Amino acid sequence: MPTAIVAGATGLIGRRLVSLLLESGDYDRVHVLVRRPTGVRDARMVEHTVDFNELSSARGDVGPVDHAFCALGTTIRSAGSREAFRRVDHDYVVAFAQLAKALGAKHFAVVSSLGADPGTRNFYLRVKGETERDLQSLDLPRLVILRPSLLTGERAEFRPGERISQLLLGMTSPLLVGKLGRIRPVSDQQVAAAMLRSVQGDGPAMQVIQSEDIRSV
Ligand SMILES: NC(=O)c1ccc[n+]([C@@H]2O[C@H](COP(=O)([O-])OP(=O)(O)OC[C@H]3O[C@@H](n4cnc5c(N)ncnc54)[C@H](OP(=O)(O)O)[C@@H]3O)[C@@H](O)[C@H]2O)c1
């Protein structure tokens, strides 16, 4: 049975993903790298409380892994500054991919964002694009990048901007067809399920799953 490793396991998508990994019965070990407990009790799960600035030092504690999943991320507001946001959404993600590669992961799936582009003037999307670019340069055995539109799901933290966008896009969702289908919100469950499905079977060394395709992967 394969072994999985997850970063971002306490987040909206990460929590869903860990549930799906455990429910699938396909993994005999699920390692999660966290800075606070997940609250999940399962004999197959191993929680590692780590310093994300020193991720490489987790190598000895984890051991070999097959599939790696990254749902790390923050907001500029939560992080406190653009620099702190970039540290999480770029530096920690790339460091986690390096760790996963060193641990032997054959598959790395990561949540990015609709519109990620290293050349854009939008700071958030530029960081996401730079992260994608730098992940590609790591020469991972297989890299799957998911680019969801706005996420829906039960979040403990109140994010006013996200809530307003959810209401607006939720009301207009039936009208979002054709090319507009790409901005239709996707749920945490749909993204997590797509991450899990992406490891099944063979695929190209690099694959980008756009938001409108997340439901059908
Ligand atoms: N929100 C949206 O509508 C949307 C749309 C498209 C793409 N995305 C992207 O999707 C990804 C997942 O989103 P999400 O909503 O599931 O994220 P989330 O709920 O905010 O969870 C983020 C995860 O990252 C961890 N994290 C944040 N800051 C950290 C830090 N300084 N050190 C260590 N860990 C840290 C969190 O740990 P703690 O629990 O310890 O904080 C949590 O496990 C993100 O990359 C996000 O940018 C989001």
The ligand as a Tripos MOL2 file, in Angstrom:
@<TRIPOS>MOLECULE
LIG
   48    52     1     0     0
SMALL
NO_CHARGES

@<TRIPOS>ATOM
      1 N1         -9.9670   30.5910   -0.8400 N.am      1 LIG1
      2 C1        -10.1800   30.4730   -2.1230 C.2       1 LIG1
      3 O1        -11.2550   30.8050   -2.6450 O.2       1 LIG1
      4 C2         -9.0790   29.9110   -3.0180 C.ar      1 LIG1
      5 C3         -9.2590   29.9440   -4.4010 C.ar      1 LIG1
      6 C4         -8.2780   29.3880   -5.2190 C.ar      1 LIG1
      7 C5         -7.1350   28.8430   -4.6640 C.ar      1 LIG1
      8 N2         -6.9620   28.8390   -3.3130 N.ar      1 LIG1
      9 C6         -5.7460   28.2310   -2.7640 C.3       1 LIG1
     10 O2         -6.0460   26.9280   -2.3000 O.3       1 LIG1
     11 C7         -5.0820   26.5520   -1.3050 C.3       1 LIG1
     12 C8         -5.8050   25.9300   -0.1280 C.3       1 LIG1
     13 O3         -6.7840   26.8600    0.3180 O.3       1 LIG1
     14 P1         -7.5790   26.6330    1.6810 P.3       1 LIG1
     15 O4         -8.6980   27.6130    1.6730 O.co2     1 LIG1
     16 O5         -7.8420   25.1700    1.8680 O.co2     1 LIG1
     17 O6         -6.4730   27.1170    2.7310 O.3       1 LIG1
     18 P2         -6.6790   27.3550    4.2950 P.3       1 LIG1
     19 O7         -7.9730   26.8460    4.7600 O.co2     1 LIG1
     20 O8         -6.3440   28.7760    4.5580 O.co2     1 LIG1
     21 O9         -5.5430   26.3870    4.9050 O.3       1 LIG1
     22 C9         -4.2170   26.6410    4.6290 C.3       1 LIG1
     23 C10        -3.2940   25.6230    5.2600 C.3       1 LIG1
     24 O10        -1.9680   26.1960    5.2180 O.3       1 LIG1
     25 C11        -1.4520   26.2350    6.5430 C.3       1 LIG1
     26 N3         -0.6620   27.4410    6.7840 N.ar      1 LIG1
     27 C12        -1.0260   28.7290    6.5880 C.ar      1 LIG1
     28 N4         -0.0620   29.5640    7.0190 N.ar      1 LIG1
     29 C13         0.9230   28.7680    7.5130 C.ar      1 LIG1
     30 C14         2.1860   29.0240    8.1170 C.ar      1 LIG1
     31 N5          2.6450   30.2730    8.3050 N.pl3     1 LIG1
     32 N6          2.9350   27.9840    8.5030 N.ar      1 LIG1
     33 C15         2.4920   26.7210    8.3240 C.ar      1 LIG1
     34 N7          1.3100   26.3980    7.7590 N.ar      1 LIG1
     35 C16         0.5400   27.4110    7.3710 C.ar      1 LIG1
     36 C17        -2.6640   26.2730    7.4470 C.3       1 LIG1
     37 O11        -2.2570   25.8340    8.7280 O.3       1 LIG1
     38 P3         -2.9390   26.4410   10.0680 P.3       1 LIG1
     39 O12        -4.2510   25.7330   10.1720 O.co2     1 LIG1
     40 O13        -1.9630   26.1030   11.1230 O.co2     1 LIG1
     41 O14        -3.1060   27.9230    9.8400 O.co2     1 LIG1
     42 C18        -3.6020   25.3330    6.7230 C.3       1 LIG1
     43 O15        -3.2860   23.9910    7.0010 O.3       1 LIG1
     44 C19        -4.3100   27.8170   -0.9620 C.3       1 LIG1
     45 O16        -3.0560   27.7820   -1.5890 O.3       1 LIG1
     46 C20        -5.1590   28.9370   -1.5680 C.3       1 LIG1
     47 O17        -4.3860   30.0540   -1.9480 O.3       1 LIG1
     48 C21        -7.9240   29.3570   -2.4800 C.ar      1 LIG1
@<TRIPOS>BOND
     1     1     2 1
     2     2     3 2
     3     2     4 1
     4     4     5 ar
     5     4    48 ar
     6     5     6 ar
     7     6     7 ar
     8     7     8 ar
     9     8     9 1
    10     8    48 ar
    11     9    10 1
    12     9    46 1
    13    10    11 1
    14    11    12 1
    15    11    44 1
    16    12    13 1
    17    13    14 1
    18    14    15 2
    19    14    16 1
    20    14    17 1
    21    17    18 1
    22    18    19 2
    23    18    20 1
    24    18    21 1
    25    21    22 1
    26    22    23 1
    27    23    24 1
    28    23    42 1
    29    24    25 1
    30    25    26 1
    31    25    36 1
    32    26    27 ar
    33    26    35 ar
    34    27    28 ar
    35    28    29 ar
    36    29    30 ar
    37    29    35 ar
    38    30    31 1
    39    30    32 ar
    40    32    33 ar
    41    33    34 ar
    42    34    35 ar
    43    36    37 1
    44    36    42 1
    45    37    38 1
    46    38    39 2
    47    38    40 1
    48    38    41 1
    49    42    43 1
    50    44    45 1
    51    44    46 1
    52    46    47 1
@<TRIPOS>SUBSTRUCTURE
     1 LIG1         1 GROUP 0 **** ****
